[in-house]
């Protein structure tokens, strides 16, 4: 039973100190196997839109429990593009 899991973490933005949310997706072939195929899906500050891929301050990253996520064979890139455009527009307003 192959299952996909979403991992989320949060840390402070280097530019505005707002919350950066970072996500990755991993796959488990069964309940006892290790996760494989780990893929970063991105990171963005929710306050200013800065794309900060990793925390720079040690020990301040908050990790949330993995969540089983429906596996999708094809990703609709229009949603990703729309999210990036909205983030850029938000950053330009500040």
Buried (B, 14 or more C-beta within 10 A) or exposed (E): EEBBBBBBBBBBBEBBEEBBBBBBBBBBEEEEEEBEEEEEEBBBBBBBBBBBEEBEEEEEBEEEEBEEBEEEEEEEEEEEEEEBEEBEEBBEEE
